[in-house]
């Protein structure tokens, strides 16, 4: 596989300066679900022979493509081993991720949702299955957490953190999925997300999620 990971291209940065409202959901939670951010896909591990034509030809079966680019060295013009595809509809990205793995020009490639890269707290080079959820009330249960996030993927573990002395919930937990894509999908989402960051000592994506809507259903 080409050395894009060894050269610092291991994750899917959002390459064209896109930046959603409220710093990835830190504001009023009204990010447009049809914005380019949610329609863009990072493709890593490309063959050096793969160009825009073959890349587009492979992925256009998943939906109409608005833009397709293979990143190249500015001097040699040689492929850097990764590229980006922007679909017309966000559902096309979901479709690609559901059908993994993919082979382009006989080489298995890595597909990831493209992430905004202008926040220094987000490390785009990591593929993680675990996320932090904060802002929880003391009566939050594991069942509530699972019901809130189950639609995004299979949950392997929920770790509710409690105070050793009082036994009360400290206001945060960790959720581990069986795949990295649910975390990638939740990271840039504005809806019901109060804050987004990255905590290096835990090596995981961090999301603060507002469970108010779930509570109102019951």
FIVEXRO-969783 format. One line per 8 residues: number of its first residue (from 0); their letters; for each residue z, x, y of C-alpha. Coordinates in nm, 3 decimals, always signed. Layout:
N
NUM) A) Z,X,Y ~ ...
***
This chain:
218
0) XXXXXXXX) +0.000,+0.000,+0.000 ~ -0.083,+0.140,+0.347 ~ +0.198,+0.307,+0.537 ~ +0.251,+0.045,+0.805 ~ +0.616,+0.013,+0.700 ~ +0.682,+0.385,+0.721 ~ +0.537,+0.393,+1.071 ~ +0.761,+0.120,+1.204
8) XXXXXXXX) +0.531,-0.173,+1.135 ~ +0.738,-0.313,+0.849 ~ +0.796,-0.654,+1.004 ~ +0.592,-0.914,+1.181 ~ +0.629,-0.860,+1.559 ~ +0.481,-1.119,+1.790 ~ +0.219,-0.891,+1.941 ~ +0.086,-1.068,+2.246
16) XXXXXXXX) +0.395,-1.104,+2.459 ~ +0.472,-1.464,+2.361 ~ +0.822,-1.573,+2.446 ~ +0.951,-1.922,+2.386 ~ +1.184,-2.118,+2.613 ~ +1.555,-2.054,+2.599 ~ +1.519,-1.716,+2.428 ~ +1.437,-1.853,+2.083
24) XXXXXXXX) +1.640,-2.166,+2.111 ~ +1.927,-2.040,+2.321 ~ +1.864,-2.304,+2.586 ~ +1.796,-2.674,+2.553 ~ +1.635,-2.650,+2.210 ~ +1.297,-2.792,+2.314 ~ +1.055,-2.531,+2.182 ~ +0.712,-2.679,+2.122
32) XXXXXXXX) +0.668,-2.692,+1.740 ~ +0.292,-2.655,+1.790 ~ +0.314,-2.345,+2.006 ~ +0.131,-2.028,+1.903 ~ +0.458,-1.875,+1.787 ~ +0.477,-2.122,+1.497 ~ +0.109,-2.091,+1.406 ~ +0.092,-1.713,+1.378
40) XXXXXXXX) +0.114,-1.518,+1.053 ~ +0.170,-1.147,+0.995 ~ -0.032,-0.992,+0.710 ~ +0.091,-0.654,+0.586 ~ -0.023,-0.415,+0.318 ~ -0.393,-0.462,+0.393 ~ -0.653,-0.237,+0.236 ~ -0.806,+0.003,+0.488
48) XXXXXXXX) -1.139,-0.159,+0.395 ~ -1.027,-0.508,+0.496 ~ -1.171,-0.627,+0.825 ~ -1.152,-0.950,+1.024 ~ -1.436,-1.106,+0.829 ~ -1.278,-1.073,+0.484 ~ -0.930,-1.151,+0.615 ~ -1.052,-1.471,+0.777
56) XXXXXXXX) -1.257,-1.565,+0.471 ~ -0.951,-1.548,+0.247 ~ -0.706,-1.744,+0.463 ~ -0.934,-2.007,+0.615 ~ -0.891,-2.212,+0.297 ~ -0.541,-2.286,+0.426 ~ -0.663,-2.433,+0.752 ~ -0.869,-2.376,+1.064
64) XXXXXXXX) -0.815,-2.029,+1.212 ~ -0.807,-1.980,+1.590 ~ -0.770,-1.603,+1.590 ~ -0.784,-1.321,+1.336 ~ -0.722,-0.955,+1.409 ~ -0.676,-0.637,+1.205 ~ -0.472,-0.384,+1.400 ~ -0.643,-0.045,+1.437
72) XXXXXXXX) -0.557,+0.299,+1.563 ~ -0.688,+0.323,+1.920 ~ -0.829,+0.670,+1.862 ~ -0.973,+0.666,+1.510 ~ -1.031,+0.288,+1.500 ~ -0.903,+0.296,+1.143 ~ -0.701,+0.001,+1.016 ~ -0.325,+0.039,+1.046
80) XXXXXXXX) -0.278,-0.172,+0.734 ~ -0.171,-0.498,+0.893 ~ -0.304,-0.783,+1.100 ~ -0.235,-1.129,+1.240 ~ -0.383,-1.473,+1.189 ~ -0.329,-1.768,+1.419 ~ -0.397,-2.110,+1.271 ~ -0.476,-2.428,+1.458
88) XXXXXXXX) -0.188,-2.613,+1.290 ~ +0.167,-2.493,+1.201 ~ +0.139,-2.659,+0.860 ~ -0.120,-2.400,+0.762 ~ +0.143,-2.126,+0.787 ~ +0.373,-2.329,+0.560 ~ +0.087,-2.370,+0.315 ~ +0.021,-1.994,+0.302
96) XXXXXXXX) +0.387,-1.918,+0.242 ~ +0.415,-2.173,-0.037 ~ +0.121,-2.013,-0.219 ~ +0.249,-1.655,-0.223 ~ +0.163,-1.398,-0.347 ~ -0.181,-1.339,-0.199 ~ -0.452,-1.085,-0.273 ~ -0.707,-0.984,-0.012
104) XXXXXXXX) -0.990,-0.754,-0.123 ~ -0.813,-0.710,-0.457 ~ -0.492,-0.587,-0.292 ~ -0.167,-0.783,-0.290 ~ -0.054,-0.834,+0.068 ~ +0.269,-0.937,+0.237 ~ +0.264,-1.253,+0.447 ~ +0.541,-1.330,+0.695
112) XXXXXXXX) +0.583,-1.561,+0.989 ~ +0.518,-1.365,+1.308 ~ +0.837,-1.308,+1.507 ~ +0.884,-1.263,+1.882 ~ +0.954,-0.895,+1.941 ~ +1.090,-0.889,+2.296 ~ +1.454,-0.937,+2.190 ~ +1.614,-0.600,+2.107
120) XXXXXXXX) +1.869,-0.777,+1.885 ~ +1.606,-0.880,+1.631 ~ +1.495,-0.616,+1.383 ~ +1.147,-0.720,+1.272 ~ +1.129,-0.449,+1.006 ~ +1.377,-0.622,+0.775 ~ +1.311,-0.889,+0.517 ~ +1.639,-1.075,+0.467
128) XXXXXXXX) +1.749,-1.383,+0.277 ~ +2.089,-1.420,+0.444 ~ +2.173,-1.571,+0.781 ~ +2.479,-1.627,+0.995 ~ +2.562,-1.978,+1.115 ~ +2.813,-2.010,+1.398 ~ +2.964,-2.278,+1.618 ~ +3.114,-2.468,+1.323
136) XXXXXXXX) +3.403,-2.710,+1.356 ~ +3.718,-2.674,+1.145 ~ +3.626,-2.970,+0.923 ~ +3.286,-2.828,+0.827 ~ +3.232,-2.825,+0.450 ~ +2.997,-2.639,+0.219 ~ +2.826,-2.969,+0.140 ~ +2.749,-3.025,+0.507
144) XXXXXXXX) +2.599,-2.676,+0.535 ~ +2.387,-2.724,+0.225 ~ +2.261,-3.065,+0.336 ~ +2.167,-2.926,+0.675 ~ +1.958,-2.636,+0.545 ~ +1.841,-2.758,+0.202 ~ +1.505,-2.875,+0.339 ~ +1.411,-2.515,+0.422
152) XXXXXXXX) +1.452,-2.368,+0.076 ~ +1.672,-2.310,-0.227 ~ +2.023,-2.207,-0.123 ~ +2.190,-1.950,-0.345 ~ +2.525,-1.926,-0.170 ~ +2.727,-2.060,+0.123 ~ +3.019,-1.847,+0.240 ~ +3.256,-2.035,+0.470
160) XXXXXXXX) +3.487,-1.789,+0.641 ~ +3.847,-1.905,+0.686 ~ +4.157,-1.761,+0.849 ~ +4.379,-1.590,+0.591 ~ +4.699,-1.721,+0.751 ~ +4.609,-2.079,+0.841 ~ +4.327,-2.146,+0.595 ~ +4.124,-2.303,+0.876
168) XXXXXXXX) +3.752,-2.242,+0.912 ~ +3.690,-1.964,+1.162 ~ +3.379,-2.132,+1.301 ~ +3.108,-1.947,+1.114 ~ +2.958,-1.899,+0.772 ~ +2.682,-1.714,+0.586 ~ +2.397,-1.888,+0.407 ~ +2.188,-1.704,+0.148
176) XXXXXXXX) +1.851,-1.840,+0.034 ~ +1.649,-1.732,-0.269 ~ +1.365,-1.618,-0.041 ~ +1.320,-1.461,+0.302 ~ +1.079,-1.727,+0.433 ~ +1.345,-1.994,+0.514 ~ +1.526,-1.741,+0.733 ~ +1.199,-1.639,+0.901
184) XXXXXXXX) +1.123,-2.004,+0.967 ~ +1.466,-2.079,+1.113 ~ +1.491,-1.769,+1.334 ~ +1.244,-1.874,+1.608 ~ +1.318,-2.248,+1.587 ~ +1.462,-2.398,+1.902 ~ +1.570,-2.733,+1.760 ~ +1.947,-2.752,+1.715
192) XXXXXXXX) +1.986,-2.376,+1.750 ~ +2.232,-2.262,+2.012 ~ +2.195,-1.884,+1.994 ~ +1.996,-1.626,+1.801 ~ +2.070,-1.260,+1.741 ~ +2.089,-0.977,+1.495 ~ +2.400,-0.802,+1.367 ~ +2.322,-0.458,+1.229
200) XXXXXXXX) +2.643,-0.405,+1.038 ~ +2.562,-0.706,+0.818 ~ +2.188,-0.637,+0.802 ~ +2.088,-0.999,+0.838 ~ +1.937,-1.250,+1.076 ~ +2.194,-1.444,+1.276 ~ +2.158,-1.805,+1.376 ~ +2.403,-2.041,+1.542
208) XXXXXXXX) +2.321,-2.390,+1.433 ~ +2.449,-2.715,+1.583 ~ +2.558,-2.951,+1.304 ~ +2.617,-3.244,+1.540 ~ +2.309,-3.436,+1.429 ~ +2.404,-3.405,+1.063 ~ +2.755,-3.530,+1.140 ~ +2.616,-3.836,+1.320
216) XX) +2.440,-3.947,+1.001 ~ +2.766,-3.994,+0.816
***
